[in-house]
């Protein structure tokens, strides 16, 4: 209520229009739930206990690695909290609180009653992959990686694309001509082939892939922003601001950018979906994250290699379709909210 009172009339109208789109609103709520669960994956799926009380002292294995000797064991190596011996040692002198799913992404379940990949069971709700790792755990961690990768890449791409499009559209002339030719050359480079070549030379990781993808993904949004700035630079309020001596950056930021946001926001969900789909594709082909990393692409690859385990294919298909659909529905709601031709009642 307090927040709504502080919003401007335009922001209130946009918020009301977004809330009027029930599909977008429900999708946003579901996406926030999924995103928060993935961010808190270490507390939901972890082979290490969340908290241990041993001989009156408290331990947090989820944050700190403790040797087995800390709990009366014989080895100086890190304690294996799934080992019945370690469990008995702790429970004799205290207690421990485990995560709801007592598996980490790389944890192998050695207690399977049948060969891996094992079907869904009470211990592994979504079954296991061909290495005996819990599918639910790897799915949740894969969601976190994909969503964060998509958000970072979208934010960086939009910022670079808006800056380049604004400069082209506002200044025009030789500036626009030179930048447009450079962008055409840059956009003609085969991104996928470059990623495959570079992946064979350097071991890829999250930030390496993000940096490479950000070099190319901003190109798609430049044309839309450029066209909007071309259109608005000849309007009376822009010319009046120039006549009054308003600095160029203020004209671009305060006067022209808000009018270009409707067309810009339309492309954001497609960039976000494309970012997640690209990372998934690279992981599926083996040119993405390091081997063993929990990702949606690796899960799809598991499904391809184990067609006799249908739960792997169903889990990967439903989860990826669900995530991408939510983002598209949210993007449609945001696009309609920024569209001044559509209105909603504001109370």
N, C-alpha and C positions, 0 to 999 in steps of 0.2 A: 504494500500500500504506500509506504513512504517512498519507495523507488519510483512508483508510477507518478507520484506527485512531483518528483524532481525532473521527469522527462519532459522534453519539449512536445508541443502539439503534433509535430511531424512524427516524432519517435513513438508517441502514444498511438497514432494512427497505424503506423507500421506494426507495432506490437499487437494491436487489436486485429489487424488483418491476418497476421500470422496465427493468432489464437483461433481465428474464424476457420482456418483450414485445419480441420480435426485430424486429417491423416498426417499432416506435417507435424502437428503438435504431439500426437501419440508417437510418431517416429522419433522425434527429438527426445522424448522421455525414455523410450527404449534404448536409444543410442547412448544417452547419458548413463543408464544403468549398465549397459555392456562395457562402456568405456571405464567407468569406475571399477567394475569388477576386474577388468584387465589390468588397471593400474594397481589394484590391490591383490594381484595374482599371487604375490609372495606370501600373503597372509591366508589365502584361500587354498592354494595348492603348494605344499612344501613338505619335503620329507623330514625336515628338522622341526622339532616342536616349537611352538610359539613362546612358551614359558616353562621353566623347570624350577621346582623347589627341591633342593637336595641338601639335607643336613642343616636346614634353617636358612640357607643362602639361596638367592634367586639367580637364575641364569636365562639368557635369551639367545638360544642357538640360532635363531633366525637372523640375528645381527652379528653374532660373534662365534667364531669357531673354537670349540673346546676339545681338548684331547680326551681320550677315553679314560686316562688316569685321573681326570678331574672327578669322575664319578666312581672311582674305585676299580677301574679296569686295569689291564696289563699293558696296553699299547699306548705309545706316545702320539700316534696318529689321531686324526679327527674321529670323533665318536660316530659310529653308525647307529642312529636312533631307531632303525628298523631291525637291528640285531636283538633277538630275544635275550641274550646275555646282558646287553646294555640296558634293555628295558627292565629286567629284573633288578639290576643294580640300583637303578634310579628309584623304582617303586618300593624297594626295601627301606629307603631312607627319605622318601618324599613322593612327589607326584609330578606329572608333566601334562601340559595342554597341547594337543596336536592340532594341526590345521585340519579343516573339514575334509580335505583330500590329501592324504599323506603321501603324495608323490611330487617330486620335482620333475622338470622337463626331461632330464637325462636319467631319471631313476628307472631301473629295470626291475620289474616284478618277477622275482625268482620263485614265487609261490603259486604260479599259474597251474591250473589243473589240466590244461591242454596246451599243445604247442602254440607259440605266437605266430601270427596275430590271433589273440584270443577274443571271443565275442563279448559283448557287454555282460557285466555281472554286477553283483552287489559291491565288489571292491573296485572294479573299473567300470564306471557307469556307461562310458562310450566305447568300451573295449580297449585293446592294446594294439600297437602297430607290430610290424614284423620283428622288432627288437625287444618287445615286451614293455614298452614305455606307455604310460597312460595317455590315451587320446584326449580326454577332457582337459588334462593339464596342459598338454602341448597346444591344444586349441585355444585355451585362454591366454597363454603366453604369446601365441601367434597373433591373436587379436591385438594385443598391446603393441607388438612390433609393427603390425600393418597400420594401425590407426595413427600411432605417433609418426611413422614414416610419412603417411599421407598428409597429416596436418602440417608437419614441418615443411614438406615439399610444396604444398599448396600455398602456405603463407609466404615462403620465399619467392615462389614463382609469381604470385599475384603482386607482391611489392615491386619486383624487378619489371614485370610486364607493365604495370601502371606507370612506373617512372619513365620507361622507354616510350610508351604510347603517348604520355602527356607531353614529353619533349617534342616528339614528332608532330603531334597535332597542333600544339600551340605555336611553335616557331615556324613550321612549314619550310618552304623554300629548299635551299641546298641541304639544310640540316635533315629535313625529312627525306630527301632524295638519297643522300648518302646512307643514312641509317636504314632505310627500307631495302636498299641493295645488299647491305651487310646482313640484314636479318634474313633475306631470301637465300643467301649463300649458307648462312648458319643453319637455317631450318632444313636445307637440303641434305645435310649430313646424315648418314644412316646411324641412328642412335643405338639400335639394338646391336648392330655389328661392332660398333665402337665399344660398347659395354662388354661384349663377349671377348674382344681382343684384349681390352685392359684387364679383364678378370683373369685371363690366362697369364698375365704378367705380374699382377699384384693381387695378393689375397684380399678379396673384398670384405668389407664390414658395413655396419649400418651407416656410419657417417661418410664413408667413402662413396657408397652408392647414392646417398642423399646429395652429396656435392656434385657428382657427375650428372644425375638426373636434373638437378636444379639449373645446370648450365643450358639445358635444352627446353625444359617444360614451360618456361616463361614466354616463349615465342607465340604460342597459340592465343594469348590474351592481348597481345599488342595491337592487333588490327582493330579490335572492338574499341579499345580505349582511344586509339588514334582517331577513329571516325567520330567518336563523341566529342573529343576536344576540337576537331576540325569544325564540327557543327556549332559548338557553343562559343568559340572564340570570336565570332562575328556578331554575337548578340549584344544588345544595347548595354546591359549591366556590366559586361566584361569591358566594353570600350569605355564606359563611364569610369570604371575602376582604374583603367590605364591612364585616363585623362587626369584623374585625381592624384596620380603618382603612387598608387598602391604597389608595393613590391611584387615582383613576378611570382615568387614562391607563394605569397598569400593569395594571389589570383588563382593560381593552379590548385592550391590546397582547399581554400575556403569557398571559392565561387564556382569553379569548373568541375572539380572532382566529384562533389555530391551528385551532379547531374549525370555523370558518367557511371555512377555506381550501379544503376539498374541493369545496364547491359553487362557490366563487369561481373556482378553477382550471379548472373545467369550461367556463366562459365565455371564458377567455382566448384559446384558439385561434380561437374564432368572432370575437372582437373584432379579433384580429390579421388574420385573413383578410378580415374586413369592411373593415378599414382599407386593406389593399392593393387590394382590389376597388374601393373608393370612389375612391382616387387614380387607378386605372386608368380608371375610368368618366369621371371629370372630365377626364383628359387626352384620352380618346377624343372627348369632346364639345367639347373646346377651351376648357374653363374651368379647367384645372388648372395645371400648371407653364408657365413662359414658352415661347413658340414656339421650336422648335429644340432643346428639352431632350430628352435621351435618356430615354425612359420606355416602359413596357410598353403604356400606352394609346396613345401615339403610334405604336408599332409596329402595334397592331391597326388604327389608322386608316389606316396605310399599306397594310395588307392589304385593307381595305375599298375603298380608292381604286384598287387595282391587282389586281383579281381575276384578271388574266391572268398574275400572278406568284405561283403557288401556294406558293412557298417562304416568302413573307412570312406568309401565313395559317397555314401549318403551324408555322413557328417561333414565332409569337405564341401560338397555341393550346397547343402542347406545353409551352412554357416556363411559361406562366401556370398551366396545369393541374398541371404538375410541382411548382411552388413551393407552390401552395395545398394540394395533396395531402400534401406533406411536413409542412406545418404542422399539418394536421388529425391525421395519424398521431402526431406528436410530442405534440400536445395530449391525445390519447386515452391515450398512455402515461403522461403526467404525471398525468392525472386518476385513472387506475387506481392509480398509485403512492401517491397521497394518500388513497385509499379504504381505510379501516381494515378493511372487510369482506373485502378481498382480501389474501392474504399470499403471501410467497415465502420460501424457505429462505435464511438468511443464514449463511454460513460464515466 
